Amino acid sequence: MNGAKVTIVDYGVGNLLSVRRALEHCGAAVVLTDDPHVIAASDRLVLPGVGAYGDCMAELMRRELVEPVLGYVRTGRPMLGICVGMQILLDESEEFGRHEGLGLIPGKVQAIPGTAADGTPHKIPHIGWTPLRPPGGRNDDAWSGSIFRDVEPGAAAYFVHSYTAAPADDSHRLADCDYNGRRISAAIRRDNVVGTQFHPEKSGALGLRLLASFLKS
Amino acid sequence: MGSVRLIARLDIKAPNLIKGVRLEGLRKIGDPNVFARRYYEAGADEILYMDIVASLYERNSLADIVERSTRDVFVPMTVGGGIRSLEDAKVLLRAGADKVAINTAAVKRPELITEMARYFGSQCVVLSIEGKSAGPGRWEAYTDNGREHTGLDAVEWAKRGAELGAGEILVTSVDREGTRKGFDIALTRAVSRAVSVPVIASGGMGTVEHLVEAVKDGDADAVAMADCLHYDRLSLPDIRAGALEAGLSVRTV
C-alpha cells in the first residue's frame, strides 16, 4: 500500500534497518523515533525488540516510552510487536529473573522447554523456518480476520528465540507453531495489538505479505 | 527436527562475487547484490556472505554490500570475513546482517566467542571452521581460506566453540570446496555429533544427492551452496524439490 505511514519505535535495541527496508519494500513511508509526540501522532506503530527482555523494558522505561506506547494503543490504532517486541506485550517474563512487560496481553514469557515433547534434548534457541498454523484449525476466524488472512496455513516463518509467549487466554493466540512437539506461540493478538515471535522482515514472501496487510490495517 | 535450511553462499572479494576451488584460484563472477537478490527470489532460506579478503573498513566493503542487500533480500543474512572485535560485528549487524561468522579472530582469542554471545546473543554468533583432512577421521582447523594451520582439531574446536557460546557452526571442507564432489560427510557428521547447536555443511555441493547425504548421513542442519548456484548448474526450486522427494523437510516457498 503506497504511502502508508508507519512509525518504528527506535529505543536503541537491535538493528531496525531490516524492518525498515521490509516496510519500505511494501510501500510504506517509515519514521524511526523515540519521540513520544511522534509516537502519539502515528497511524501505525511497530515495536521491535532484540536481545534480553529485561534490557528491552529497561530501555523503554529509561527513555520514558512506556506510557506513550500504552497511550497510543488506547487510541485503537494498530500496533505490531516483533520478536522481543511481541514478548513485552505480555505481563511478564522469566528470562534472567522476573521482568514486568507492558501488560497489553495477559500472560507470560517462559523458556522453551529444553527437551522435545518425547523427552529427548533439542536445540535451543529455536532457530529457523517453522510452519505456522491457526490455533483453531483451518477455519480459524481470528486468523482469517487478521493480518494473516493472506498467509497459507503451513507456510513457514523465520524464528530466532529461546523464550516463548504463553498467553493466559487462548483466544489471544493468533498463530502457533510446533517445535519438536512443543507448542510455540508464533503470533498473538488482542484488539488492535498484534505481535509476532518470528521476524516478518526475514520471512521472505510470507513476511512481506504480513507487513503489507499490517499497512492496510 | 526442523526444516533443512538451504543457504546460498557468496564469497566476496569486494566489490565482486568470486569463486575458487579449494578456496583458491579465485574467479570473478559478478555483482554479489544481484546474485543475492536472485537467490532470495528463487527461495534461498538464508544468504551467507563471506569476505575472503577482510575488507571490512574499506570503501565499497562487505558492510556496504550487506546494507544494499537489505533492500531486496528478506531472509536472514550471515556475514563473515575479517571480524576481529565486537565493534566489527556491530558494523555488520547495523548494516543488516543477522548473524556474524568468525574464524581467525576466534582462533586467536577464543573468549571473543563468549563476549560476542553475551553481547549479541548466541543466535548471532556463528563459528566458521575450515576443516582439512589430517589423516583418517581427523581434520585440522585452518584459517585464511585454508592456508594457515591452527594446530586445532576441527571437531574439538567446534565443541569448544559451542561451549564458549557459538550458536551455530559453519563447517567448510577445504578439501571439497569448489570440487563439486560432495560434502565431506565424515567431517560434517563428526562435528554434528560433537555439538548440540546447528551445523551448516559447506564445500563440495554438486548435486542434490550431496545435499541429501549431508543431512541424512552427516546430520547437517543446513547446507551452504555456492558454485552450483553461481554457474546455474542447479536451481534452488529444483534443489528444494529434490530434497523433498528424498524425504527431507524443507520450507515450502
Contacts between the chains, C-beta under 8 A, distances in Angstrom:
chain1	res1	chain2	res2	distance
A	15	B	93	5.3
A	15	B	94	5.7
A	15	B	96	6.6
A	17	B	67	7.4
A	17	B	70	5.4
A	17	B	94	6.9
A	17	B	95	7.2
A	17	B	96	4.9
A	18	B	70	5.4
A	18	B	74	7.9
A	18	B	96	5.2
A	18	B	98	7.6
A	21	B	70	4.3
A	21	B	71	5.5
A	21	B	96	7.3
A	22	B	74	5.6
A	24	B	71	8.0
A	25	B	71	7.2
A	25	B	72	7.5
A	25	B	74	7.1
A	50	B	121	7.9
A	51	B	120	7.7
A	51	B	121	6.3
A	121	B	196	7.0
A	123	B	196	6.0
A	123	B	197	6.4
A	123	B	198	6.3
A	123	B	221	8.0
A	125	B	121	7.9
A	125	B	122	6.8
A	125	B	123	4.9
A	125	B	167	6.8
A	126	B	2	7.9
A	127	B	123	5.7
A	127	B	167	7.2
A	127	B	168	7.4
A	127	B	198	6.4
A	128	B	2	4.7
A	128	B	3	6.4
A	128	B	5	6.0
A	128	B	45	7.9
A	128	B	198	7.6
A	128	B	221	7.7
A	129	B	2	7.1
A	129	B	3	5.1
A	129	B	5	6.8
A	129	B	45	5.9
A	129	B	251	4.4
A	130	B	2	6.2
A	130	B	3	7.4
A	131	B	252	7.8
A	154	B	252	6.9
A	155	B	252	6.5
A	156	B	3	6.5
A	156	B	251	4.5
A	156	B	252	6.8
A	158	B	75	6.9
A	158	B	76	6.1
A	160	B	76	7.9
A	160	B	98	7.6
A	160	B	123	4.7
A	161	B	123	8.0
A	162	B	123	7.9
A	179	B	2	7.5
A	180	B	1	7.4
A	199	B	76	7.9
A	201	B	74	6.2
A	202	B	74	6.3
A	202	B	75	5.8
A	202	B	76	5.0
A	202	B	98	6.6
A	203	B	74	7.2
A	203	B	75	7.6
A	204	B	40	7.4
A	204	B	43	7.6
A	204	B	74	5.6
A	204	B	75	5.3
A	204	B	253	7.1
A	205	B	74	7.9
A	205	B	253	7.3
A	207	B	74	6.1
A	208	B	74	6.0
